[in-house]
Amino acid sequence: MSDRIIHGRLDRAGVLVSADAPLLRLQQRAGAGVGKPLALPHLARLVALAQRLQRDISRPLYAADDHSDIHALVRIIPDEEGASLEISDWRTRPTVQSQMPAMGDLTARPDSWSWECDQQLRMVALREGAGAPYAPDDWEARSLSELFELQPDEDGRFPVLRALARQSAFEGQKVRADSGDRRIAMTLTGEPLFDATGRFTGFRGTAGAGADPEASAAPDNAAPVDPAFGSLPLSDPQFGRRIDGALRGPLSRIIATAETISGQFDGPIRADYARYAGDIAHAGRHLLGLVDDLADLQNIEKPGFKAAADEIDLGDLARRAVGLLGMKAEEKGIRIDAPRTDDKMPATGEFRRVLQVLLNLLGNAIRYSPENSQIWIRVDREGDEARVTVADQGQGISSEQQAVVFEKFERLGRTDTGGSGLGLYIARRLARAMDGDLVVESAPGQGARFTLSLPARDA
């Protein structure tokens, strides 16, 4: 992770006018440069959205080059002359693309199949090497997940589905497949494909074959085993992880597709259709939030769970949370009074976990505050504790409700679909896992003040 802010500037036509080295390098690897249109499709769509709305937006940024996947946070600030970019939390992860042979060379591997699919994971090519197991004749236009029985990894995730959501390379996807009268185990490795406009068009890769003792030993009359959940009972901890792995990829794909339709990035559509797509994206995000909550719940309730001890700044994390949720507050006319850029509060805690807690507190404050109200976020220090407080002008929480607000599945009698009732429970457990705490002060009709405290550190 890098704390450095990477800057860029575009004109009104979407041409990159200036860029710091990391952004310029990414633009060049995409075949363009300064004075050329922005060649990063995801970022270009976000810029177009900010310019259309004529307001600042902050979003996660996903990109890739020949060597790595890149995850970051980008803030886009539109103006009359174009837009300014501020990219932070730039993270890179090596991909397997540089290790992937060209499609024409894949069949040279005698023990493997080479395959290619479209963006819907429908097979468009399948060839076996000279010494590879027999490939089925009816593969054409079949789904990748139909031809290969996908197996979750140790964490219950499916690498190919994660790669589909991110449009990135993957490796280590365990599968089983039928070859003649045999059941064989294979491992898929793939790389994403893009057309000349940068649009994702599918994957290509190899399927390396190997023995599958488990499959060959299974009796003919054995009951079929679900590839996602196996025969695990509901009480098994791995069941939750496999649910997470089975749902996260498809939900992410649904959300991304619905947001593309709703934002009309591929051209204008009827207004009611755009609203329907927006509703689908909202429902998908809600379901994905439930999956996240269940995964977090399983992790934090493990015996001995501890979070990382990063050196963090609560002021910086509070401003990041405001950047991510600012548009949601603006939709309700809510003003957020955030810490100034020189308000620093050094502390010790896990960066992403603290941001998760703050997003939960700020999201709740926005959700349950009246329109045209105000939310305050303040940082301070008391003794050896660094603290950040989120205060709102909502309906407040009675003393009886305060006694149960941090309990599991507690939603204080609310019947809307805004949450699972796990957020505050998870937030407090995370705070305590970082040797801190989360408390609330409130009274009916006087709003609520949630304070996260963590071990302070000297600047």
C-alpha positions in Angstrom: 0.0 0.0 0.0 1.2 3.5 -0.8 0.1 6.7 1.0 1.2 8.8 -1.9 -1.5 10.6 -3.9 -1.1 10.0 -7.7 -2.5 12.9 -9.8 -3.8 13.1 -13.3 -5.6 15.7 -15.4 -8.0 15.3 -18.4 -9.6 17.8 -20.7 -13.3 17.9 -21.5 -12.8 15.4 -24.4 -11.3 12.8 -22.1 -7.7 13.4 -23.3 -5.0 12.8 -20.7 -3.2 16.2 -20.3 -0.8 15.3 -17.5 -0.2 12.3 -15.2 2.2 11.2 -12.4 4.5 8.4 -13.3 2.4 5.4 -12.2 -0.7 6.6 -14.0 1.3 7.6 -17.1 3.0 4.2 -17.2 -0.4 2.4 -17.1 -1.7 4.6 -19.9 1.4 3.8 -22.0 1.1 0.1 -21.4 -2.5 0.4 -22.7 -1.0 1.8 -26.0 -1.5 5.5 -25.4 0.1 8.4 -23.6 -0.2 12.1 -22.7 -2.2 13.9 -25.4 -4.2 10.8 -26.1 -7.7 9.7 -24.9 -7.6 7.9 -21.6 -7.1 4.2 -22.5 -8.2 2.7 -19.2 -11.9 1.7 -19.7 -12.9 1.5 -16.1 -11.4 4.8 -15.2 -12.7 6.5 -18.4 -16.3 5.4 -17.5 -15.9 6.9 -14.0 -14.6 10.1 -15.4 -17.6 10.3 -17.8 -20.0 9.7 -14.9 -18.4 12.5 -12.8 -18.6 14.9 -15.7 -22.2 14.0 -16.5 -23.2 14.5 -12.8 -20.8 17.5 -12.4 -19.9 16.4 -8.9 -16.9 14.8 -7.2 -17.0 11.0 -7.0 -14.8 8.6 -5.2 -14.8 4.9 -6.3 -12.6 1.8 -6.2 -10.4 1.6 -9.3 -9.5 -1.7 -10.9 -6.9 -1.9 -13.7 -4.3 -4.3 -15.1 -1.3 -4.3 -17.3 0.9 -7.0 -18.7 2.5 -7.5 -15.3 0.1 -6.9 -12.5 -3.5 -6.2 -11.3 -3.9 -2.8 -9.8 -6.4 -1.9 -7.1 -6.7 1.7 -5.8 -9.1 4.4 -4.7 -9.8 7.3 -7.2 -11.3 10.7 -6.6 -12.5 12.5 -9.7 -13.1 16.2 -9.5 -14.8 17.6 -12.6 -14.7 21.3 -13.7 -15.4 23.4 -16.7 -12.1 22.5 -18.3 -12.2 18.7 -17.7 -11.4 16.7 -14.6 -8.7 16.2 -12.0 -7.8 12.7 -10.7 -6.5 11.9 -7.2 -5.6 8.2 -6.8 -4.6 6.8 -3.4 -4.1 3.4 -1.8 -2.4 2.1 -5.0 -1.8 -1.6 -4.7 -0.3 -4.0 -7.3 -0.4 -7.8 -7.4 1.5 -9.8 -10.0 -0.6 -11.7 -12.5 0.1 -14.9 -14.2 -0.3 -13.4 -17.6 3.4 -13.1 -18.3 3.6 -16.8 -17.7 0.8 -17.7 -20.1 1.7 -19.0 -23.5 0.1 -17.6 -26.6 -3.0 -19.4 -27.7 -1.2 -20.9 -30.7 1.4 -22.5 -28.4 -1.0 -23.9 -25.8 -1.5 -27.2 -27.7 2.2 -27.8 -27.6 1.8 -28.9 -24.0 1.1 -32.7 -24.4 -0.8 -33.2 -21.1 -3.1 -30.2 -21.3 -6.2 -28.9 -23.0 -6.2 -25.3 -24.3 -9.5 -23.5 -24.1 -11.1 -20.1 -24.8 -14.5 -18.7 -23.7 -16.5 -15.5 -24.2 -17.5 -12.9 -21.6 -20.5 -15.1 -20.6 -18.1 -18.0 -20.0 -19.4 -19.9 -23.1 -16.7 -22.1 -24.7 -15.6 -21.0 -28.1 -12.4 -23.2 -28.5 -11.2 -26.4 -26.9 -8.2 -28.4 -28.1 -6.3 -31.3 -26.4 -2.6 -31.9 -26.6 -1.2 -35.1 -28.0 -1.0 -36.8 -24.6 -4.0 -35.1 -23.0 -7.1 -36.9 -22.0 -9.9 -37.1 -24.6 -11.9 -33.9 -24.8 -15.7 -34.1 -25.2 -17.2 -33.5 -28.7 -20.2 -31.4 -27.4 -18.2 -28.6 -25.8 -19.1 -25.8 -28.2 -21.2 -23.0 -26.7 -21.5 -24.9 -23.4 -20.8 -22.9 -20.2 -17.3 -23.2 -18.7 -19.0 -24.2 -15.4 -21.1 -26.8 -17.2 -18.1 -28.4 -19.0 -15.9 -28.3 -15.9 -17.3 -29.0 -12.5 -15.7 -26.1 -10.5 -14.2 -26.9 -7.1 -13.7 -24.3 -4.4 -10.3 -23.6 -3.0 -9.4 -23.9 0.7 -11.1 -20.6 1.5 -14.3 -21.7 -0.3 -13.7 -19.3 -3.2 -13.7 -19.9 -7.0 -10.7 -18.2 -8.7 -12.4 -18.1 -12.1 -15.4 -16.3 -10.7 -13.3 -13.8 -8.8 -11.3 -13.2 -12.0 -14.6 -12.7 -14.0 -15.7 -10.0 -11.5 -12.3 -8.3 -11.8 -11.7 -9.1 -15.5 -8.2 -10.3 -14.4 -6.0 -13.4 -14.8 -6.4 -16.4 -12.6 -4.7 -19.7 -11.7 -5.3 -22.7 -9.5 -9.0 -23.2 -10.3 -9.6 -26.9 -9.5 -12.1 -28.7 -11.7 -13.4 -32.1 -12.5 -14.4 -33.1 -16.0 -15.6 -36.2 -18.0 -13.2 -37.7 -20.5 -14.7 -40.7 -22.3 -15.7 -43.1 -19.5 -13.3 -41.5 -17.0 -13.7 -38.7 -14.4 -10.5 -36.6 -14.3 -9.2 -33.8 -12.1 -7.8 -30.7 -13.8 -6.5 -27.3 -12.9 -7.5 -24.2 -15.0 -5.3 -21.2 -15.6 -6.6 -18.3 -17.6 -5.9 -14.8 -18.8 -8.5 -12.1 -19.7 -9.1 -11.0 -23.3 -9.9 -7.5 -24.5 -10.8 -6.1 -27.8 -9.3 -3.0 -29.5 -11.6 -0.7 -27.5 -10.6 -2.2 -24.2 -13.9 -4.2 -23.7 -13.6 -7.5 -21.9 -14.3 -10.4 -24.3 -13.6 -13.5 -22.3 -10.7 -15.8 -21.2 -8.3 -18.1 -22.7 -6.0 -20.6 -20.9 -5.0 -24.2 -20.3 -6.4 -27.1 -18.3 -3.7 -29.3 -16.9 -4.9 -32.9 -16.2 -4.1 -35.2 -13.4 -5.4 -38.1 -11.4 -8.5 -37.7 -9.3 -8.3 -40.5 -6.7 -11.4 -39.1 -4.9 -13.5 -39.2 -8.1 -12.3 -42.6 -9.3 -12.9 -44.1 -5.9 -16.5 -42.9 -5.7 -19.1 -45.7 -6.2 -21.3 -45.5 -9.3 -24.4 -45.1 -7.1 -23.0 -42.3 -4.9 -25.2 -39.3 -4.5 -24.0 -36.3 -6.6 -22.0 -33.8 -4.6 -22.7 -30.1 -5.1 -19.5 -28.5 -6.4 -19.9 -25.4 -4.3 -21.0 -26.9 -1.0 -20.0 -30.5 -1.1 -21.6 -32.7 1.6 -20.7 -30.3 4.4 -23.3 -30.0 7.2 -24.7 -26.5 8.0 -22.8 -26.5 11.3 -19.4 -27.0 9.6 -17.4 -23.7 9.5 -16.4 -24.4 5.9 -20.0 -24.3 4.8 -20.1 -20.5 5.4 -16.8 -20.0 3.5 -18.2 -22.0 0.5 -21.4 -20.0 0.5 -19.2 -16.8 0.4 -17.2 -18.2 -2.5 -20.2 -19.4 -4.5 -22.1 -16.1 -4.2 -19.5 -13.4 -4.3 -18.4 -13.8 -8.0 -21.9 -14.0 -9.5 -23.2 -11.2 -7.4 -20.3 -9.0 -8.3 -20.9 -9.7 -12.0 -24.6 -8.9 -11.6 -23.8 -5.6 -9.9 -21.2 -4.6 -12.5 -23.6 -5.4 -15.4 -26.5 -3.6 -13.8 -24.5 -0.5 -13.0 -23.2 -0.4 -16.6 -26.8 -0.6 -17.9 -28.1 1.9 -15.3 -25.3 4.4 -16.1 -26.0 4.0 -19.8 -22.3 3.6 -20.5 -23.0 1.6 -23.7 -25.6 4.1 -25.0 -29.0 5.6 -24.1 -31.9 3.4 -23.0 -35.4 4.0 -21.8 -35.5 5.8 -18.4 -37.6 3.1 -16.7 -35.2 0.4 -17.9 -32.3 2.4 -16.4 -34.2 2.6 -13.1 -34.9 -1.2 -13.2 -31.2 -1.8 -13.7 -30.4 0.6 -10.8 -32.8 -1.4 -8.6 -31.1 -4.6 -9.6 -27.7 -3.1 -8.7 -29.0 -1.9 -5.4 -30.4 -5.3 -4.5 -27.2 -7.0 -5.6 -25.1 -4.7 -3.4 -27.4 -5.5 -0.5 -27.0 -9.2 -1.0 -23.2 -8.8 -1.4 -23.2 -6.8 1.9 -24.9 -9.8 3.6 -22.3 -12.1 2.2 -19.6 -9.8 3.5 -21.2 -9.7 6.9 -21.5 -13.4 7.1 -17.9 -13.9 6.1 -16.7 -11.3 8.6 -18.9 -12.9 11.3 -17.3 -16.3 10.7 -13.8 -14.8 10.9 -14.2 -12.7 14.0 -15.8 -15.4 16.0 -12.9 -17.8 15.5 -11.0 -18.3 18.8 -8.0 -16.1 19.0 -9.0 -13.8 16.2 -6.7 -10.7 16.1 -6.4 -7.9 13.6 -3.2 -6.5 12.2 -1.4 -3.6 13.9 -0.8 -1.1 11.1 0.3 2.5 11.7 -2.8 4.5 10.7 -4.2 8.0 10.8 -7.8 8.2 12.0 -8.2 11.6 10.3 -7.1 10.2 6.9 -9.4 7.2 7.2 -12.3 9.4 8.2 -11.8 11.5 5.1 -11.6 8.3 2.9 -14.9 7.1 4.4 -16.5 10.5 3.5 -15.1 10.3 0.0 -16.7 6.9 -0.5 -20.1 7.7 0.9 -20.3 11.5 0.1 -22.6 11.0 -2.9 -25.0 9.0 -0.8 -25.2 11.8 1.7 -25.7 14.4 -1.0 -28.7 12.5 -2.4 -30.4 13.2 0.9 -29.1 16.7 1.2 -27.0 15.8 4.2 -23.8 17.8 4.9 -20.9 15.9 6.4 -18.5 18.0 8.5 -15.3 15.9 8.1 -11.9 16.3 9.7 -9.7 18.9 7.9 -6.7 17.7 6.0 -4.4 18.8 8.8 -6.4 17.0 11.4 -4.2 14.0 12.1 -4.7 11.3 14.8 -2.0 8.6 14.7 -3.2 5.2 16.0 -2.6 1.5 15.7 -5.1 -0.8 14.0 -5.7 -2.7 10.8 -6.1 -0.2 7.9 -8.9 -1.9 6.1 -10.7 -3.0 9.2 -10.8 0.5 10.7 -12.1 1.8 7.3 -14.7 -0.9 7.4 -15.9 0.2 10.9 -16.0 3.9 9.8 -17.9 3.1 6.7 -20.5 1.2 8.8 -20.8 4.1 11.3 -21.1 6.7 8.6 -23.4 4.6 6.4 -25.8 4.1 9.4 -25.7 7.9 10.2 -26.6 8.7 6.6 -29.3 6.0 6.4 -31.1 7.1 9.6 -30.6 10.8 9.5 -33.3 13.1 8.2 -32.9 14.9 4.9 -31.1 18.2 4.9 -29.4 17.5 8.3 -25.7 17.3 9.2 -23.2 14.7 10.3 -20.1 15.5 12.2 -16.9 13.4 12.3 -14.2 14.4 14.8 -10.9 13.0 15.9 -9.3 13.5 19.3 -7.0 11.9 21.8 -7.5 11.1 25.5 -4.5 9.7 27.3 -3.2 6.6 25.3 -6.4 6.4 23.3 -6.9 7.8 19.8 -10.6 8.4 19.0 -12.9 9.2 16.1 -16.6 10.1 16.7 -19.4 10.0 14.2 -22.4 12.1 15.3 -25.8 12.6 13.6 -29.1 14.5 14.0 -31.2 11.4 13.7 -34.0 10.2 16.0 -31.6 9.0 18.7 -31.3 5.8 20.6 -33.0 5.2 24.0 -31.1 3.8 26.9 -32.9 0.4 26.5 -31.9 0.3 22.8 -28.3 1.2 23.6 -28.1 -1.9 25.8 -28.7 -4.1 22.8 -27.6 -2.1 19.7 -24.3 -4.0 19.5 -26.0 -7.4 19.7 -26.1 -9.8 16.8 -29.0 -9.3 14.3 -30.3 -6.3 16.3 -32.0 -3.7 14.1 -33.9 -1.8 16.8 -37.3 -2.8 15.4 -36.6 -1.4 11.9 -38.3 -3.1 9.1 -36.5 -1.5 6.1 -34.0 -3.5 4.0 -31.0 -1.3 4.8 -28.9 -3.9 6.7 -28.5 -7.3 8.3 -28.3 -6.3 11.9 -24.7 -7.5 12.0 -22.8 -4.3 11.2 -22.5 -2.8 14.7 -21.9 -6.2 16.2 -19.0 -6.8 13.8 -17.7 -3.3 14.2 -17.4 -3.6 18.0 -15.8 -7.1 17.7 -13.3 -5.6 15.3 -12.6 -2.6 17.5 -11.9 -4.9 20.5 -9.7 -7.2 18.3 -7.5 -4.1 17.7 -7.3 -3.5 21.5 -9.9 -0.7 21.2 -13.6 -0.3 21.7 -16.8 1.1 20.1 -19.4 2.9 22.3 -22.5 5.0 21.8 -24.0 8.0 23.5 -27.5 9.1 22.6 -31.0 10.1 23.7 -34.3 10.1 21.9 -34.6 13.0 19.6 -31.0 14.1 20.1 -29.2 12.0 17.5 -26.4 9.5 18.2 -22.6 9.7 18.8 -20.6 6.5 18.1 -17.0 6.7 19.2 -14.3 4.3 18.0 -11.2 4.2 20.2 -7.9 2.6 19.3 -4.4 2.6 20.9 -2.8 6.0 20.1 0.8 6.3 18.8 3.1 9.2 18.7 3.4 11.0 15.4 
